[in-house]
């Protein structure tokens, strides 16, 4: 029962480096999401993809790009990492619109020095 | 006003106590509501959906008050294992509350 799989689980970057966080789900869900969670801030939506081929900005999209590669995979890219992007990143998926809950991956703990 | 607001706590309660959390939302058109549980440094996990008529799952009861635009979570007979952060979610824009931290004390 893999559900939502995120890689890597931990990463340390230097300011200015780039990297891509990977997310894959095996539940045939239409919608996928990327959040960041910082102490005292709760979960904040970065980008989401309501269906394969579409992506939309969330609350805090600056400094990030996303790709919905296919129905299973939704990646998050930091082109030039900044210390302010140090956070825990969660990917989630949902069957579709309407009253469906989200399912989360384990998270990626990213530190930018 | 934030879209979803929760008291961050912490709520420190003794074992066996009953505790309730509220979560208010601003968008009256919101249609779906959930409570999630998040343990320290772990991913959020669905605790229960919130239905218009209210619903119960064991020691947990969720209610929706559309007129006052809030949802609630009641935990009866608190266990040490209930210690966690409880997040409310309003799905109009998949907006999470900041979470309410619960600490159950032996």
HADDOCK unambig.tbl for C-alpha pairs under 7 A between the chains (distance, minus, plus):
assign (segid A and resid 41 and name CA) (segid B and resid 98 and name CA) 6.13 0.50 0.50
assign (segid A and resid 42 and name CA) (segid B and resid 97 and name CA) 6.63 0.50 0.50
assign (segid A and resid 42 and name CA) (segid B and resid 98 and name CA) 4.12 0.50 0.50
assign (segid A and resid 42 and name CA) (segid B and resid 99 and name CA) 6.58 0.50 0.50
assign (segid A and resid 43 and name CA) (segid B and resid 96 and name CA) 6.14 0.50 0.50
assign (segid A and resid 43 and name CA) (segid B and resid 98 and name CA) 6.88 0.50 0.50
assign (segid A and resid 99 and name CA) (segid B and resid 32 and name CA) 4.97 0.50 0.50
assign (segid A and resid 104 and name CA) (segid B and resid 43 and name CA) 6.23 0.50 0.50
assign (segid A and resid 104 and name CA) (segid B and resid 44 and name CA) 6.56 0.50 0.50
assign (segid A and resid 105 and name CA) (segid B and resid 43 and name CA) 6.57 0.50 0.50
assign (segid A and resid 106 and name CA) (segid B and resid 42 and name CA) 6.52 0.50 0.50
assign (segid A and resid 106 and name CA) (segid B and resid 43 and name CA) 5.29 0.50 0.50
assign (segid A and resid 107 and name CA) (segid B and resid 43 and name CA) 6.37 0.50 0.50
